[in-house]
Amino acid sequence: MSDTSPVVGAQRTARLVGDVSASRPVYRAVADALRVAVADGRVPLGSRLPSERELTTALGVSRTTVSRAYDLLREGGYLVSRRGSGSVVTLPEGSRHRGTSSLFGSEPLEDVIDLTCAATRAPVGVVEAYERAVAALPRYLTGAGYLALGVPELREAIAGRYTARGLPTGPEDVVVTSGALAGISLVTSALVGHGDRVVVENPGYPNTLDVLRRAGARLVALPVDPEGWDVAESVATVRSAAAGVAVLVPDFQNPTAALLSDEGRERLAAALRRAGTTPVIDETIVEIDLEGGSMPLPFAAHAPGAITVGSASKSHWGGLRTGWLRAPNGRVAHLVESRASSNLGPPVLEQLVLLELMRAAPGITEGRRADVRGARSSLVAALAEHLPDVSFTLGRGGLSLWCQLPADLPSTRLAVAAEDHGLLLAAGPRFAVDGGLDRWLRLPHVLPGGAMADAVVRLARAAEQVRSERGRIAPARRSRPGGALIA
Ligand SMILES: Cc1ncc(COP(=O)(O)O)c(C=O)c1O
């Protein structure tokens, strides 16, 4: 810990804190927001927070507020202040992992419900699919196993799925990736330069926002309400942004679960075309239609220049770490070239497993649809019983409810308190492009009904705790605060 510690600037810190003006006490809200930002990795361990004076100015609050917030963080073991070194971020004694969730693959904590991840367990039949894939593997063993574009039969199956959805596609338009996020990273490295403007949804999928931020993109927020996109406003945002790229999730958007209509797609696609903006369409959740029936056409059917990112993570299983990109003529080669410096393609076996699973069911099975629907019903019923002042819009699909919280229950404080009750949550600000969203909480419905109900009971206890707390910061009792990586 020294003056060489990286510094988190006052403006960035203020953005991470967001608007705390309505919270009481304000210092507590500032401390909680920073604590969660440390836990989920947005503020790196060992970095230096701005001085109290700088943060006071950036937040527009009183100096006492910032002093008391920093005091709370010091008491909680999140900050060490040394003369000459400023206030350096650390973790409380006994925190084995920082910001871990199940995505870090650590052994599950006993009696902890992890709702940081909007992904379900593997469906029935994965073991059998692996067995069939192993049987098919010898055909590939005579080659080197470097298939830059992916296993040809899988590319064909993926192309066939697009064609069946109304978007004629050949295997030459498809490249297999190690999941959708890898696809987003690949497109980012190929198309986004430092300082480039990129349109993104707000709220949006945190890991994608992080990929773009790390590439130095300037993010332009396109608001998505719980009911979906205000298309006229979105068109205006696209026009004024004149960005190189727009990353959109029109199918059961994460976190709102909103679905963009065909008409919305058409109008937004036209606006992007006029603005010279390449649409990058993330379809990771497209299969999680809980009603069935016809879906809007793929966005790329309205935008022939679009690059589409897909994944097996939600339709089949996240553990396959397999996804793909669909890019129009000739673009695939360019994208693959930009990947070569970091990644030479995903493993053959998992591609064969996905091929087997897709042959059995190209998308989500009826059984799985029923499970997710059942989980959502349990969540909705438990919220009505235990937290009736939490509101949400129930859409046609997706894996989470985007919940609006009452004013006295800021999401960040609720997430901090929930840890004490064995519940890991991703607070609203984690989904924000420029801070804020502390009145919102994403609740994934991905666990069996009983566990969903138990989670809400824990959430209600956490809410009680938040409402009864008086400016105290709870010591970290759990070894791992949730939400560093979010699915
Ligand atoms: C919108 C969105 N994009 C990408 C991902 C990551 O997908 P993958 O597991 O295929 O990398 C997720 C996972 O939750 C997601 O919701």
Ligand as a Chemical Component Dictionary entry (heavy atoms), coordinates in Angstrom:
data_LIG
# 
_chem_comp.id                   LIG 
_chem_comp.type                 NON-POLYMER 
_chem_comp.pdbx_formal_charge   0 
_chem_comp.three_letter_code    LIG 
# 
loop_
_chem_comp_atom.comp_id 
_chem_comp_atom.atom_id 
_chem_comp_atom.alt_atom_id 
_chem_comp_atom.type_symbol 
_chem_comp_atom.charge 
_chem_comp_atom.model_Cartn_x 
_chem_comp_atom.model_Cartn_y 
_chem_comp_atom.model_Cartn_z 
_chem_comp_atom.pdbx_ordinal 
LIG C1 C1 C 0 -27.357 -10.739 -22.268 1  
LIG C2 C2 C 0 -26.269 -11.701 -21.951 2  
LIG N1 N1 N 0 -25.180 -11.755 -22.726 3  
LIG C3 C3 C 0 -24.175 -12.618 -22.475 4  
LIG C4 C4 C 0 -24.225 -13.465 -21.396 5  
LIG C5 C5 C 0 -23.078 -14.405 -21.160 6  
LIG O1 O1 O 0 -23.310 -15.558 -21.893 7  
LIG P1 P1 P 0 -22.252 -16.745 -22.007 8  
LIG O2 O2 O 0 -22.437 -17.589 -20.788 9  
LIG O3 O3 O 0 -22.653 -17.466 -23.246 10 
LIG O4 O4 O 0 -20.896 -16.148 -22.118 11 
LIG C6 C6 C 0 -25.333 -13.449 -20.560 12 
LIG C7 C7 C 0 -25.394 -14.331 -19.396 13 
LIG O5 O5 O 0 -26.187 -14.128 -18.519 14 
LIG C8 C8 C 0 -26.383 -12.546 -20.848 15 
LIG O6 O6 O 0 -27.472 -12.493 -20.084 16 
# 
loop_
_chem_comp_bond.comp_id 
_chem_comp_bond.atom_id_1 
_chem_comp_bond.atom_id_2 
_chem_comp_bond.value_order 
_chem_comp_bond.pdbx_ordinal 
LIG C1 C2 SING 1  
LIG C2 N1 SING 2  
LIG C2 C8 DOUB 3  
LIG N1 C3 DOUB 4  
LIG C3 C4 SING 5  
LIG C4 C5 SING 6  
LIG C4 C6 DOUB 7  
LIG C5 O1 SING 8  
LIG O1 P1 SING 9  
LIG P1 O2 DOUB 10 
LIG P1 O3 SING 11 
LIG P1 O4 SING 12 
LIG C6 C7 SING 13 
LIG C6 C8 SING 14 
LIG C7 O5 DOUB 15 
LIG C8 O6 SING 16 
# 
